């Protein structure tokens, strides 16, 4: 089928939706709420092999950014090694998971979309949309409107599209954790480049990995049971925030405190959320994907991966189905069980990060025993996440 598609949101899910639709022979226009400079963010993320395989399906090679991250080593705040995990088995050509800066990934995807001739309009914040007569009309905060055959809401955690599709849809759910991080030089961590080192500290979770050029990338998840307001977070000065992090990590074995001290700038803290199961992903000719439909806590590094997979599967469904309704139905049948299982896994893993000094003792024992048992048996309970593949050439049938 030939459609004109309105895409709301110009982040990973929105930009990749346009790229995937172009591969399927479907035109689209991306409507991004912010201006072009809004993607200049400092945080980083790890793209596991399932995400890299889906990107490859769309002709996107991320090897020019970031660096390989094939494994994760887990330790306790006392320095005890809990175990090691793979970020999934390598792809057939040896490709392994990769850690990249979000800003670099956004620029790469946007450049790819622009090379394909995908129109991207900035300053277009969705306020309302309605469908009827086989068309969708979207209205934006600047007073403009756009019309198409369908609308894809890739507008993230605070999705307006999700609200329009179902005013009773659940909103975001605070995880009890904050997120921050930074980049440091001049600190030797003792770890090989590319090894993700996850430390379940006495007071907070900390992760670091070393770029081949020696720069150390790090992230921390201080627990904050009561959700702080934006104003409360903004009121914390950089000096206060650095001091708080140093207090959290100064008693832990490992380089956490040294990395905090050596970082010229530390990311302003942000709150982490997920979205409980969204009953309705689509209505009429409108659908939500990515974080708008199934945001997961960042604890297992699959939020971006699920959005990437979504874009490829939805494009296939629109390519192969006799109409929009059939395509949306097929898409939900193919995606809902997997993404909700990933969200549940993220919640479970994230819960380990926020435990206090007393609860961390049995946690460390349980984790170490489980990882040792997995290594002995050659098991990987996360294999179902990483081994997922999308066959672009396999048609989507009405039955699955």
C-alpha positions, -999 to +999 in steps of 0.1 A: +000+000+000+011+036-006+006+060+023+015+095+034+026+092+071+028+118+098+054+110+123+053+128+157+087+130+173+122+133+158+142+111+182+154+076+177+120+060+171+107+089+149+137+092+127+141+055+123+104+051+115+108+074+085+139+055+074+121+021+077+090+034+059+111+047+031+127+012+028+091-001+026+082+024-002+061+046+021+065+084+024+065+103+056+072+136+072+088+139+107+074+166+131+098+173+159+087+195+188+122+210+195+146+228+173+176+213+156+199+220+186+178+201+211+197+168+206+229+181+220+228+158+250+257+142+268+244+109+280+253+076+264+237+042+258+246+007+248+232-008+217+229-045+221+233-069+192+195-071+186+194-034+181+225-034+158+209-062+137+177-042+133+197-011+124+217-031+098+184-041+082+178-004+076+213+000+061+226+019+091+262+012+103+271+027+137+307+016+137+318+052+131+306+062+166+312+048+200+331+016+207+326-021+212+311-033+245+308-071+244+307-079+281+296-067+316+314-074+348+294-071+380+309-064+414+297-053+449+306-022+467+331-042+488+350-052+456+337-087+454+332-100+419+297-112+414+301-125+378+302-116+341+276-114+314+277-111+276+256-084+259+243-112+237+262-135+214+281-118+185+263-115+152+276-139+125+302-115+113+315-110+148+297-077+155+292-072+193+272-046+213+283-010+211+282+020+234+276+053+218+268+089+228+232+097+223+240+130+205+263+111+180+235+085+174+209+112+168+232+130+143+240+098+125+203+088+121+193+123+111+220+125+085+208+091+071+172+103+069+182+136+052+203+117+027+171+097+019+152+129+014+130+125+045+114+159+053+119+169+090+100+199+103+111+214+136+091+234+162+061+212+157+046+202+191+015+181+187-015+194+206-044+175+189-052+150+162-083+135+147-090+109+121-120+103+098-127+096+062-095+076+058-073+106+068-056+120+099-052+157+107-026+167+132-026+202+148+005+218+164+012+244+190+024+269+165-011+269+149-001+248+119-017+216+108-007+186+087-028+159+070-019+123+061-031+087+058-019+077+092+000+091+122+028+074+142+033+087+177+070+084+184+068+111+210+084+094+240+076+091+276+053+121+278+035+112+246+006+134+236-003+109+209-009+082+236-033+106+254-052+113+222-056+076+213-068+068+248-074+096+273-075+070+301-041+056+292-016+052+321+011+079+324+047+075+334+057+057+366+087+070+386+112+043+393+127+056+425+161+062+408+178+092+394+203+091+366+235+110+361+270+105+347+300+121+331+333+116+313+367+115+330+404+114+320+435+106+339+419+078+360+430+042+356+401+019+363+421-013+358+395-026+334+401-034+297+386-010+272+350-018+263+343-038+295+311-025+312+318-025+349+287-025+370+291-018+407+263-025+431+276-001+457+268+003+494+246+033+487+240+036+449+246+018+416+276+029+395+288+018+360+318+027+340+336+017+309+368+029+292+369+042+256+399+029+236+414+064+237+415+063+275+384+084+284+362+068+310+324+070+305+304+066+337+268+066+350+252+065+384+217+058+398+213+074+432+180+062+448+154+088+457+123+072+470+101+103+469+100+118+434+117+152+433+102+180+413+121+195+384+126+226+405+141+206+433+166+190+410+174+223+392+181+239+426+210+215+433+242+232+422+269+213+403+291+215+434+264+201+456+257+173+432+293+164+429+297+164+467+266+142+471+279+116+446+313+116+463+295+109+496+276+080+480+307+063+466+336+072+489+332+039+509+330+017+479+359-003+464+367+007+429+372+040+409+337+055+413+347+084+436+379+091+416+359+093+384+333+117+399+361+139+412+380+138+378+350+147+357+350+183+344+312+183+341+286+160+355+253+155+339+224+173+356+204+146+373+172+134+356+145+111+369+140+076+354+105+063+345+087+035+328+052+033+315+029+006+328+012-016+302-007+006+277-040-011+269-045+007+235-016+012+212-037+023+182-071+038+173-084+045+138-053+056+119-031+066+148-006+044+167+022+048+193+056+031+192+088+031+213+087+048+247+052+062+240+038+027+241+062+007+263+089+027+281+112+005+301+135+014+330+171+018+318+185-010+339+188-035+311+197-011+283+169-021+260+147+010+257+163+022+225+165-013+212+128-019+216+121+013+197+145+004+169+128-030+165+094-014+166+102+008+136+113-022+114+083-043+123+057-016+118+072-007+084+069-044+074+033-046+086+024-015+066+042-028+036+024-062+037-010-056+051-041-047+030-049-016+051-039+005+080-062-013+105-048-047+095-012-034+097-017-020+132-034-052+144-005-073+130+021-050+145+006-053+180+003-091+177+040-093+168+053-068+194+032-066+226+042-098+243+079-092+237+081-056+248+060-061+279+082-089+289+112-066+285+095-039+306+089-064+333+126-075+332+137-039+334+116-033+365+129-065+381+166-056+374+161-019+384+148-030+418+182-044+426+198-010+422+178+008+448+183-015+478+197+000+510+228-011+530+210-040+548+192-054+518+223-053+496+239-081+516+215-109+506+212-092+471+249-096+465+248-132+477+218-141+455+234-124+424+267-141+428+251-175+433+229-171+403+257-159+380+279-187+391+252-212+384+246-197+350+283-199+341+285-235+353+255-245+332+263-223+302+229-206+306+219-171+297+184-162+309+186-129+288+193-148+256+157-143+245+163-106+245+195-105+224+187-133+200+156-116+185+160-110+148+137-094+121+136-109+087+128-080+064+122-103+034+097-125+052+062-113+045+039-105+074+008-127+072-026-120+086-020-149+111+013-137+124 
